[in-house]
Amino acid sequence: MSIKKNVRDIVIPSEERHVRMYPMDFEEFLWAMENETLMGMIKACYETGRHMGQAMHRKAMDHFRQYMIVGGMLQAVQEYIRTHDFDKVDRIKRDILNLYRADIVKYAEGYERKVESIFDEIPAQLQKHEKRFRLSSLKKEARFREYENAMFWLDDAMIVNMCFNSTEPNIGLKLNMDRTTLKCYMADTGLLISHAFDENGIVSEEIYKKLLFDKLELNKGMLVENIVAQMLTAGGHRLYFYSNSSRDDSASRMEIDFLIAKNKISSRHNISPIEVKSGKNYTLSSLRKFTKKYGEQTYIPYVLHTGDQKEEEGIVFLPLYMTPLL
């Protein structure tokens, strides 16, 4: 933000190219941890459809959980590598969140209060079963047009990743985008943890260890869906979901976490619906409804889960750490 402010009156040369910089992705995190072989094995299994196998899958999930809770902010990763002390890592993430707040006050001129209220509400909204951002939680009579600039500011500042409802799952997801129905994810999941569990000013080492060993049930779905949004964004995808809350037609009533388009567009079968599952027991009623209703548009339906890779009844189940390969 400070760069934008400082170059506001400078004429930008035509040769300049803007490069969007994201938090470290999973592969970069593995490199930072001096593991340069695991992602190659993950890619090989993804491309051939082979199982990772129990031992390698467990190892990959261990690294993935570390990535999820530390996040991809460089300073936080560096501190984790140096100390493996979650208290120290959390202090750095909290410093970054404080910098965000300072930038909101400094640069979100005219609507800083609205930006800050949205920012503070993100964890509570993501904790709900339907993770759509409800403006009514900020103010009873709130309307999207009142908060649109504040939403755009957070997105433009890359503090959040916006995910919009595409009302027709077909090529040109953006053409059918409903800007008023959206989900608001934190751009870095490690920061989300520090933002969400801050009752005592710092996230306890105990919470981090429960997350690391997959023993914390509360809020796990929120974190897993956020990290998938983070990885899809880093992989070059614009974020879309599909939601139909029809009261009259139960076959049309469904909620799909994410929609992505395949690279090479054909006359049909271009859109992949993605469901994200953080636990071991789940149903796929929305995914099955989607593939039945939109069979002509559907390419490969995916479930991103904590288990190994498999395929059942035309649905491809991928371990969460394979998300960057989609």
C-alpha positions as CSV (number, residue, x, y, z in Angstrom):
1,M,0.0,0.0,0.0
2,S,2.8,2.4,0.8
3,I,4.3,1.8,-2.6
4,K,1.0,2.7,-4.3
5,K,0.8,5.9,-2.2
6,N,4.4,6.9,-2.9
7,V,4.1,6.4,-6.7
8,R,0.7,7.9,-7.1
9,D,1.9,11.0,-9.0
10,I,4.6,9.2,-11.0
11,V,3.9,8.4,-14.7
12,I,4.2,4.7,-15.1
13,P,6.3,3.7,-18.1
14,S,4.7,1.5,-20.7
15,E,7.4,-1.2,-20.2
16,E,6.4,-1.8,-16.6
17,R,4.7,-5.1,-15.9
18,H,2.8,-5.7,-12.6
19,V,3.6,-9.0,-10.9
20,R,1.3,-10.2,-8.1
21,M,3.2,-11.5,-5.1
22,Y,1.4,-14.1,-2.9
23,P,2.4,-15.8,0.4
24,M,4.7,-18.8,-0.2
25,D,2.8,-21.7,-1.8
26,F,3.1,-25.2,-0.5
27,E,6.0,-26.1,-2.8
28,E,7.9,-23.0,-1.7
29,F,7.3,-23.8,1.9
30,L,8.7,-27.3,1.4
31,W,11.8,-25.7,-0.2
32,A,12.2,-23.4,2.8
33,M,12.0,-26.5,5.0
34,E,14.9,-28.0,2.9
35,N,12.6,-30.7,1.4
36,E,13.1,-30.6,-2.4
37,T,11.8,-34.1,-3.2
38,L,8.3,-34.5,-1.7
39,M,6.5,-32.2,-4.2
40,G,8.0,-34.2,-7.0
41,M,6.6,-37.4,-5.6
42,I,3.2,-35.7,-5.1
43,K,3.2,-34.5,-8.7
44,A,4.1,-37.9,-10.0
45,C,1.3,-39.6,-8.1
46,Y,-1.2,-36.9,-9.2
47,E,-0.3,-37.3,-12.9
48,T,-0.5,-41.1,-12.8
49,G,-3.4,-41.4,-10.4
50,R,-1.4,-43.6,-8.0
51,H,-1.9,-43.7,-4.3
52,M,0.7,-42.0,-2.2
53,G,0.7,-44.9,0.2
54,Q,0.1,-44.7,3.9
55,A,3.6,-43.6,5.0
56,M,4.2,-41.0,2.3
57,H,0.6,-39.7,2.7
58,R,1.1,-39.2,6.4
59,K,4.4,-37.4,5.9
60,A,2.8,-35.1,3.2
61,M,-0.1,-34.3,5.5
62,D,2.3,-33.5,8.4
63,H,4.1,-31.0,6.2
64,F,0.8,-29.6,4.9
65,R,-0.6,-29.0,8.4
66,Q,2.7,-27.2,9.3
67,Y,2.2,-25.0,6.2
68,M,-1.5,-24.4,7.1
69,I,-0.8,-23.2,10.6
70,V,2.5,-21.3,10.0
71,G,1.3,-19.8,6.8
72,G,3.3,-18.4,3.9
73,M,4.4,-15.0,5.2
74,L,8.2,-15.0,4.8
75,Q,9.0,-13.7,8.2
76,A,6.8,-16.2,9.9
77,V,8.2,-19.1,7.9
78,Q,11.8,-18.0,8.7
79,E,11.0,-17.8,12.4
80,Y,9.5,-21.3,12.3
81,I,12.5,-22.7,10.6
82,R,14.8,-21.0,13.0
83,T,13.1,-21.8,16.3
84,H,10.1,-24.2,15.8
85,D,8.5,-22.1,18.5
86,F,4.9,-21.4,17.8
87,D,4.7,-18.5,20.3
88,K,7.4,-16.7,18.5
89,V,5.8,-17.4,15.1
90,D,2.5,-16.1,16.4
91,R,4.0,-12.9,17.6
92,I,5.4,-12.2,14.1
93,K,2.0,-12.9,12.5
94,R,0.4,-10.6,15.1
95,D,2.9,-7.9,14.1
96,I,1.8,-8.3,10.4
97,L,-1.9,-8.0,11.4
98,N,-1.1,-4.8,13.3
99,L,0.7,-3.5,10.2
100,Y,-2.5,-4.3,8.2
101,R,-4.6,-2.3,10.7
102,A,-2.1,0.6,10.5
103,D,-2.3,0.6,6.7
104,I,-6.1,0.5,6.9
105,V,-6.2,3.6,9.0
106,K,-3.6,5.3,6.9
107,Y,-4.7,4.5,3.3
108,A,-8.4,3.5,3.3
109,E,-9.3,7.1,3.2
110,G,-12.9,7.9,3.9
111,Y,-14.0,4.3,4.6
112,E,-11.4,3.0,7.0
113,R,-14.1,2.1,9.6
114,K,-15.9,0.0,7.1
115,V,-12.7,-1.7,6.0
116,E,-11.7,-2.5,9.6
117,S,-15.2,-3.8,10.5
118,I,-15.1,-6.2,7.5
119,F,-11.5,-7.3,8.4
120,D,-12.5,-8.0,12.0
121,E,-15.6,-10.0,10.9
122,I,-13.8,-12.4,8.6
123,P,-13.1,-15.2,11.1
124,A,-16.7,-15.2,12.4
125,Q,-18.1,-15.4,8.9
126,L,-15.8,-18.2,7.8
127,Q,-16.8,-20.2,11.0
128,K,-20.4,-20.5,9.8
129,H,-21.6,-23.6,7.8
130,E,-22.4,-21.3,4.8
131,K,-19.4,-19.1,4.6
132,R,-21.0,-16.3,2.6
133,F,-20.2,-12.9,4.0
134,R,-23.4,-11.4,5.6
135,L,-23.2,-7.7,5.7
136,S,-26.1,-7.7,8.1
137,S,-23.7,-8.9,10.8
138,L,-22.0,-5.5,10.5
139,K,-25.1,-3.4,10.5
140,K,-28.8,-4.5,10.4
141,E,-29.7,-2.5,7.3
142,A,-26.4,-2.8,5.5
143,R,-26.4,-2.8,1.7
144,F,-23.6,-4.0,-0.6
145,R,-23.3,-0.7,-2.3
146,E,-22.4,0.9,1.1
147,Y,-19.5,-1.5,1.6
148,E,-18.4,-2.3,-2.0
149,N,-15.4,0.1,-1.9
150,A,-14.3,-1.2,1.4
151,M,-14.4,-4.8,0.0
152,F,-12.5,-3.8,-3.1
153,W,-9.9,-2.1,-1.0
154,L,-9.1,-5.2,1.0
155,D,-9.0,-7.3,-2.1
156,D,-6.8,-4.9,-4.0
157,A,-4.5,-4.7,-1.0
158,M,-4.2,-8.5,-1.2
159,I,-5.2,-8.9,2.5
160,V,-8.1,-11.1,1.4
161,N,-9.1,-13.4,-1.4
162,M,-12.7,-12.7,-2.6
163,C,-14.8,-15.6,-3.9
164,F,-17.9,-14.7,-5.9
165,N,-21.0,-16.7,-6.7
166,S,-21.2,-17.7,-10.4
167,T,-24.9,-18.2,-11.0
168,E,-24.4,-20.3,-14.2
169,P,-21.5,-22.9,-14.1
170,N,-20.3,-22.5,-17.6
171,I,-17.4,-21.0,-19.5
172,G,-17.2,-17.4,-18.6
173,L,-17.7,-17.8,-14.9
174,K,-17.0,-14.1,-14.6
175,L,-19.8,-13.3,-17.0
176,N,-22.3,-14.9,-14.6
177,M,-20.7,-13.5,-11.4
178,D,-23.0,-12.1,-8.7
179,R,-20.9,-9.5,-7.1
180,T,-23.3,-9.1,-4.1
181,T,-23.0,-12.8,-3.0
182,L,-19.4,-13.5,-2.0
183,K,-17.1,-15.3,0.5
184,C,-14.2,-13.4,2.0
185,Y,-11.1,-15.5,2.8
186,M,-7.9,-14.3,4.4
187,A,-5.0,-14.3,1.9
188,D,-2.8,-16.2,4.3
189,T,-4.2,-19.0,6.5
190,G,-1.5,-18.6,9.1
191,L,-2.6,-15.0,9.6
192,L,-6.2,-16.2,9.8
193,I,-5.3,-18.4,12.8
194,S,-3.7,-15.5,14.7
195,H,-6.7,-13.3,13.7
196,A,-9.3,-15.9,14.9
197,F,-7.9,-17.2,18.1
198,D,-6.8,-14.0,19.8
199,E,-8.8,-13.9,23.0
200,N,-5.7,-13.6,25.1
201,G,-3.6,-11.5,22.7
202,I,-1.6,-14.5,21.4
203,V,-2.5,-17.9,20.2
204,S,-1.3,-20.5,22.7
205,E,1.2,-23.1,21.8
206,E,-1.4,-25.7,22.9
207,I,-3.8,-24.7,20.1
208,Y,-1.0,-24.8,17.5
209,K,0.0,-28.3,18.6
210,K,-3.6,-29.5,18.5
211,L,-3.9,-28.2,14.9
212,L,-0.5,-29.8,14.0
213,F,-1.6,-33.2,15.3
214,D,-5.1,-32.8,13.9
215,K,-6.7,-32.9,17.4
216,L,-8.6,-29.6,17.2
217,E,-12.2,-30.1,15.9
218,L,-13.4,-26.6,16.3
219,N,-12.9,-24.3,13.3
220,K,-10.9,-26.9,11.3
221,G,-13.3,-26.6,8.3
222,M,-12.8,-22.8,8.2
223,L,-9.0,-23.2,8.1
224,V,-9.1,-26.0,5.4
225,E,-11.4,-24.1,3.1
226,N,-9.3,-20.9,3.5
227,I,-6.0,-22.7,2.7
228,V,-7.7,-24.2,-0.4
229,A,-8.7,-20.7,-1.5
230,Q,-5.2,-19.5,-0.9
231,M,-3.6,-22.4,-2.9
232,L,-6.1,-22.0,-5.8
233,T,-5.4,-18.2,-5.9
234,A,-1.6,-18.8,-5.9
235,G,-2.1,-21.3,-8.8
236,G,-3.7,-18.6,-10.9
237,H,-7.4,-19.2,-10.4
238,R,-10.0,-16.5,-9.9
239,L,-12.2,-17.8,-7.1
240,Y,-15.8,-18.7,-7.8
241,F,-18.4,-20.8,-6.0
242,Y,-21.9,-22.0,-6.8
243,S,-24.9,-21.5,-4.6
244,N,-28.6,-22.1,-5.2
245,S,-30.9,-21.8,-2.2
246,S,-34.2,-22.6,-4.1
247,R,-37.0,-23.3,-1.7
248,D,-39.2,-24.8,-4.4
249,D,-36.9,-27.3,-6.1
250,S,-34.8,-29.5,-3.8
251,A,-32.8,-30.9,-6.8
252,S,-31.5,-27.4,-7.6
253,R,-30.7,-26.5,-3.9
254,M,-27.0,-26.9,-3.5
255,E,-23.8,-25.3,-2.4
256,I,-20.4,-26.0,-4.2
257,D,-17.3,-24.7,-2.5
258,F,-15.3,-23.8,-5.6
259,L,-15.6,-23.8,-9.4
260,I,-12.6,-23.9,-11.7
261,A,-12.4,-24.0,-15.5
262,K,-10.0,-26.3,-17.3
263,N,-7.0,-24.9,-19.3
264,K,-8.1,-26.0,-22.8
265,I,-11.7,-25.0,-23.5
266,S,-13.9,-27.4,-25.5
267,S,-17.5,-27.2,-26.6
268,R,-18.7,-28.8,-23.4
269,H,-17.4,-30.3,-20.1
270,N,-15.3,-27.3,-19.0
271,I,-16.1,-26.7,-15.3
272,S,-14.9,-28.7,-12.4
273,P,-16.9,-28.4,-9.1
274,I,-14.7,-28.7,-6.0
275,E,-15.9,-29.8,-2.5
276,V,-13.6,-29.3,0.5
277,K,-13.8,-31.7,3.4
278,S,-11.9,-31.4,6.6
279,G,-13.2,-34.5,8.4
280,K,-13.5,-38.2,7.6
281,N,-17.3,-38.4,7.7
282,Y,-19.1,-36.4,5.1
283,T,-21.8,-36.5,2.4
284,L,-21.6,-35.4,-1.2
285,S,-25.3,-34.6,-1.9
286,S,-24.5,-31.1,-3.4
287,L,-21.8,-32.5,-5.6
288,R,-24.0,-35.3,-6.9
289,K,-26.9,-32.9,-7.6
290,F,-24.5,-30.6,-9.5
291,T,-23.1,-33.4,-11.7
292,K,-26.6,-34.6,-12.5
293,K,-28.0,-31.1,-13.3
294,Y,-25.0,-29.7,-15.1
295,G,-23.6,-32.9,-16.7
296,E,-23.0,-31.1,-20.0
297,Q,-20.9,-28.5,-18.3
298,T,-19.1,-30.7,-15.8
299,Y,-15.5,-31.8,-16.5
300,I,-14.1,-33.6,-13.4
301,P,-15.8,-33.3,-10.0
302,Y,-13.2,-33.1,-7.2
303,V,-13.3,-33.7,-3.4
304,L,-10.3,-32.3,-1.6
305,H,-10.0,-34.3,1.7
306,T,-7.6,-35.5,4.3
307,G,-7.3,-39.0,2.7
308,D,-5.2,-40.4,-0.1
309,Q,-6.0,-40.1,-3.8
310,K,-8.8,-42.3,-5.3
311,E,-11.6,-42.3,-7.8
312,E,-15.2,-43.4,-7.0
313,E,-18.3,-43.2,-9.2
314,G,-16.7,-40.6,-11.5
315,I,-15.6,-38.4,-8.6
316,V,-11.8,-37.8,-8.0
317,F,-10.8,-37.6,-4.4
318,L,-7.5,-35.7,-3.9
319,P,-5.5,-35.2,-0.7
320,L,-5.5,-31.5,0.3
321,Y,-1.8,-31.1,-0.6
322,M,-2.5,-31.8,-4.3
323,T,-4.7,-28.7,-4.6
324,P,-1.9,-26.6,-6.2
325,L,-1.7,-29.1,-9.1
326,L,-5.3,-28.5,-10.2
